[in-house]
């Protein structure tokens, strides 16, 4: 028995639903996005959301987890992550998938139904890996501080656009951001 086309159709339908959910959750809060809205956006029957994701909550959890791998700056290790994060914030083009992830979290952080899932996602995918890389005392707090500064800088860049400074100033700006990020990662003075 060959079930290839059915599986292929299911995977394509799941992907359409997930893409639609991510777009809608990026533009509105968890509480304001309904299953029918997502189904309509995806062009599918709303019953498929329950079949494939179990519930709106299951779909939201999948939307939070989808499209994100470990933060790239972790690949640089403890010594290089602040520099790479500063480079990403100043040099590279804005990554729309990361922006969507950030918007999903921001839009639903105040929802009593979704806030816990948002916090768990940030903790699991960002704070814990950074804290593990840092090690030592108060690594959880330092990881959270690093994430908070990084998020603030990313939001600012999203709202205001690239810094648009001449090359020589861009180098100084990148170094200043790296220093700020390094300070968040450093152990607290005794």
N, C-alpha and C positions, 0 to 999 in steps of 0.2 A: 504494500500500500504506500503510495507516494503522497506525502502531506506537504511537500515543498511550497506550493502556491499559497496554501492556507496560512502557513507559518510566515511566509513573506508578507502576505496581506496584513496579518496581525501585527507584525513588527512595524510595517509602514503606518498602520493606523495608530499604534501606540506612540510612534514618533510624532505623528501629526497632533495627537492629543497633547503630548508633552510640550511640544513647541508652542502650541496655542496657550497652554496653561502658563508657561514661562513668560510669554508676551503679556498676558493679561495680569498675572501677579506682579510683573514689573511696572505696570501702570496703575494698579489699584491694590488695595489691601485684601488680604485673605478673606475677611468678612464681607467685602463688597463684590467678590467674584463668585458667581454661582456655577454649578455644574452645567446648567443649560447654556450659560455664556461661553464656557470652554468648549462644549460640544458644538455650538454654533460656529465659533471661531475656527474649529478644526474641520467642520463640515461632516460631522458624524452624529450618530444617535447618542443621546446622553447615557443610555444604558451601558454603552461600551466603556464609559469611565469606571463605573462600578465593576464591570467584568474584568477589566485590565488592571485597575489600580486599587480596587476595593472600596474606595471612598474618595471624597474631595481631600480629606486629610492625607490619605495615601498618595494621591497625586501631588499634593503640595510638597510632601516629603521627597518624592522623586524629583520634583522640580528644583528643590533646594540642592539635591545631590547631583543632579545631572549637569554635565558640561563643565564640571570643575575637577581638576586634578590637584595634586599637591601644589601649593604656591611655588612658582618657579624659583624664587630666591632661595628656597630651602636647598636646592641642588648645589648652591655655592658653599654650603656649610656655614658655621657660625661666623667665620672671619669675613666671608664675602657677601652675606645676605643683605646687610644694610646698603652696601655699594650697589648691588644689583637692583634692589628695590628703588633706590634713588635714581638709577639709570632708567628704570621702567617708567618712573613718574615724570621724568624730564625729557627723555629722548624718544622713546618709542611711541608709535601710534596708540591711541586708546583702544583697548580690547573690548569690543562690544559685548562679548559673552560675560566678561568679568563685570562690566557695567550692569548687565541684566541681573546677574547674581546679587550685586550690591543693591539694586533697586528692589528686587524681590524681598531681601532682608529688611531694608528700610521701610518699605510699605507695610509690612506685616509685623514688624517688631512690637507695635503697640496693641496688637490683637490678642485678646485673652485666649483665643483658640489657637493661635499660631506662634506666639512669642516663645514658648518653650522649645518648639521645633527649631526656630531661628537660632536661639541661644545654643542649643545642642549642636546644630550644624557648624556654627562658628567655633565652638569649643573643640569639636571633633576634627574639623578640617583645617583649623588654623592654630588655635591656642595650644592644643596638646602637642602637635608636631614641633612648633617653635619652642615650647617649653622643654621638650625632650632634647632638642638640639642645644639649647642654652645650658641646661643642667644647673646645679648649684642652688643656693638659697633663693627663694622667692622667684623661681623661674616662671611659675604660672602668672604671677603679677607682672613680671617684666614682659612676658609674651603678650599679655593683654594690653599693656601700655604701648608696645610696639604696634600691635594691630590697630589700636585706637588712633595713633598718630598717622599710620599708613592710610587708614580709612578716611580720616579727615583731609589728608592731602589729596587722595583720590577723588573725594567728593568735590573739593575745591577745583581741581583740574577739570572735572566734568562740567561744573557750573560755569567756570570762567574761561575754559579752553586752555590750550597750551600756553606756556609762560611767554613765548614770543620775545625772547631777549636775544641780543647779539651773542655770537659764539663765546666770546671771552666771559661774558656775564653768565651764560648758561653753564660754563664749567664751574664757576664760583657757586652758582645756585645748586648745582648737583652736589658739590662738596658740602655745602651747608646742610642740605637735606640728609646726606649720608651721616654727617656728624650728629644731627638731631636724632636720627634713627639709631645710631650707635649708642647714644646716651640712654635711649630707652631700654636697650638690651643689656647694658652694663649692670653689674651688681650694685645694689644700694650701698652707700657709704655706711660704715659701722657707726 
